[in-house]
Amino acid sequence: MIETERAGRTFKVRGAVVHAVRDLSFRIEPGEFVGCLGPNGAGKSTTIKMLCGILTPTSGRVRVAGLDPSRGRTALARRIGVVFGQRTTLWWDLPLRDSFELVRLLYKVDRKLFQVRLDELTEALDLGGFTRTPVRQLSLGQRMRGDLAAALLHDPEVLVLDEPTIGLDVVSKAGIRSFLLRVNAERGTTVLLTTHDLGDVERLCRRVLLIDHGRLAFDGTVGDLMATAPGQATIEEVVTRLYTRGRAAPPPVEPV
Ligand SMILES: Nc1ncnc2c1ncn2[C@@H]1O[C@H](COP(=O)(O)OP(=O)(O)OP(=O)(O)O)[C@@H](O)[C@H]1O
C-alpha cells in the first residue's frame, strides 16, 4: 500500500546540501498500523510529505496505493487522508460543518454517502457540540477531531498522520487513539503516523520505523524494538538508546 525504494530528498540551504532523507526503503501492507519515530530533524515530516506528493523525491521511488504521489497527486488525494497535527487543513473562519461541506465538494463525494459518513464520524469523534463553531474558536482537541473527520470524509484507504496527538491532554489523546484503532480495525484503513509520544507507539502501533539522520535505523515490531535493549528497559530507555547511538553518525549536510 505504501512503498519507498531508496527514496531520498535533499534541500539546498545557504550553499550546502542537506540530506533530509536518504536511501529510504520500506513497504507497508494494506491494513497495517505503523508508527514512525525519530529525533527532531531526522526526516520524518519530509518522508510524510513525499508520501503525500507535497515534496518530490530527489532520488529513488515512492508509491502509495500504486500511484506516484508527486505525479498523481489528484488521483492520490481521493485515496489518502492526511493530518498535520501542527497545521490545520480546515478553513479558519468557517464553522466546522462548512469546512466539511467544502471537503465534500473538493472530493466530489456523493451527498448521501457523505451524510452517512459524516453521521458516523460525528458520533465516533463526538463532534456534535461544535460543528457550528468557527474553527478558530475550537480548542486544540476539538480542532484535531475536526481535522481527522475532514481527512476521513472521503473514506480513504490510507491515513497518514504527522504528530496527531501533539499538545493534547491525556483524555483527548485517549479519545483520538481509540478512534484511530477503530478506523484501522473496522475499515481496514492503513495507518502511518509520526509521533514523539511513545504512548502512541505502545497503544497503537504493531510496527515501528525509526528514522535517524534521514536513514531507516530500525524496522520491526514493538517487541523487536524492546529486544534491542537488555533487561527490563522501558520504551523511553530503549528509544533514547537508539537516538543517542545515532548521534555518532555523520551530519547530513555537505557542501554543494
Ligand atoms: N523546506 C526545507 N528546506 C530546507 N531544509 C529542510 C526543509 N524541510 C526540512 N528540512 C531539513 O531536513 C531535515 C529533516 O527535517 P524534517 O522536518 O523532515 O524532520 P522531522 O524528523 O520531521 O523533525 P521534527 O521531529 O523536529 O518535526 C532537517 O535538517 C530540516 O532542517
Ligand as a Chemical Component Dictionary entry (heavy atoms), coordinates in Angstrom:
data_LIG
# 
_chem_comp.id                   LIG 
_chem_comp.type                 NON-POLYMER 
_chem_comp.pdbx_formal_charge   0 
_chem_comp.three_letter_code    LIG 
# 
loop_
_chem_comp_atom.comp_id 
_chem_comp_atom.atom_id 
_chem_comp_atom.alt_atom_id 
_chem_comp_atom.type_symbol 
_chem_comp_atom.charge 
_chem_comp_atom.model_Cartn_x 
_chem_comp_atom.model_Cartn_y 
_chem_comp_atom.model_Cartn_z 
_chem_comp_atom.pdbx_ordinal 
LIG N1  N1  N 0 11.939 23.043 3.158  1  
LIG C1  C1  C 0 13.123 22.777 3.688  2  
LIG N2  N2  N 0 14.222 23.484 3.347  3  
LIG C2  C2  C 0 15.425 23.192 3.874  4  
LIG N3  N3  N 0 15.651 22.209 4.779  5  
LIG C3  C3  C 0 14.587 21.483 5.176  6  
LIG C4  C4  C 0 13.284 21.727 4.657  7  
LIG N4  N4  N 0 12.434 20.830 5.231  8  
LIG C5  C5  C 0 13.186 20.087 6.069  9  
LIG N5  N5  N 0 14.470 20.465 6.032  10 
LIG C6  C6  C 0 15.594 19.868 6.784  11 
LIG O1  O1  O 0 15.545 18.469 6.585  12 
LIG C7  C7  C 0 15.861 17.770 7.793  13 
LIG C8  C8  C 0 14.706 16.869 8.181  14 
LIG O2  O2  O 0 13.587 17.680 8.573  15 
LIG P1  P1  P 0 12.160 17.049 8.925  16 
LIG O3  O3  O 0 11.216 18.187 9.142  17 
LIG O4  O4  O 0 11.803 16.040 7.901  18 
LIG O5  O5  O 0 12.471 16.325 10.308 19 
LIG P2  P2  P 0 11.475 15.667 11.362 20 
LIG O6  O6  O 0 12.000 14.301 11.656 21 
LIG O7  O7  O 0 10.070 15.750 10.887 22 
LIG O8  O8  O 0 11.708 16.617 12.624 23 
LIG P3  P3  P 0 10.728 17.022 13.855 24 
LIG O9  O9  O 0 10.559 15.810 14.696 25 
LIG O10 O10 O 0 11.527 18.086 14.549 26 
LIG O11 O11 O 0 9.447  17.541 13.248 27 
LIG C9  C9  C 0 16.184 18.858 8.826  28 
LIG O12 O12 O 0 17.585 19.038 8.812  29 
LIG C10 C10 C 0 15.458 20.072 8.287  30 
LIG O13 O13 O 0 16.094 21.274 8.700  31 
# 
loop_
_chem_comp_bond.comp_id 
_chem_comp_bond.atom_id_1 
_chem_comp_bond.atom_id_2 
_chem_comp_bond.value_order 
_chem_comp_bond.pdbx_ordinal 
LIG N1  C1  SING 1  
LIG C1  N2  SING 2  
LIG C1  C4  DOUB 3  
LIG N2  C2  DOUB 4  
LIG C2  N3  SING 5  
LIG N3  C3  DOUB 6  
LIG C3  C4  SING 7  
LIG C3  N5  SING 8  
LIG C4  N4  SING 9  
LIG N4  C5  DOUB 10 
LIG C5  N5  SING 11 
LIG N5  C6  SING 12 
LIG C6  O1  SING 13 
LIG C6  C10 SING 14 
LIG O1  C7  SING 15 
LIG C7  C8  SING 16 
LIG C7  C9  SING 17 
LIG C8  O2  SING 18 
LIG O2  P1  SING 19 
LIG P1  O3  DOUB 20 
LIG P1  O4  SING 21 
LIG P1  O5  SING 22 
LIG O5  P2  SING 23 
LIG P2  O6  DOUB 24 
LIG P2  O7  SING 25 
LIG P2  O8  SING 26 
LIG O8  P3  SING 27 
LIG P3  O9  DOUB 28 
LIG P3  O10 SING 29 
LIG P3  O11 SING 30 
LIG C9  O12 SING 31 
LIG C9  C10 SING 32 
LIG C10 O13 SING 33 
# 
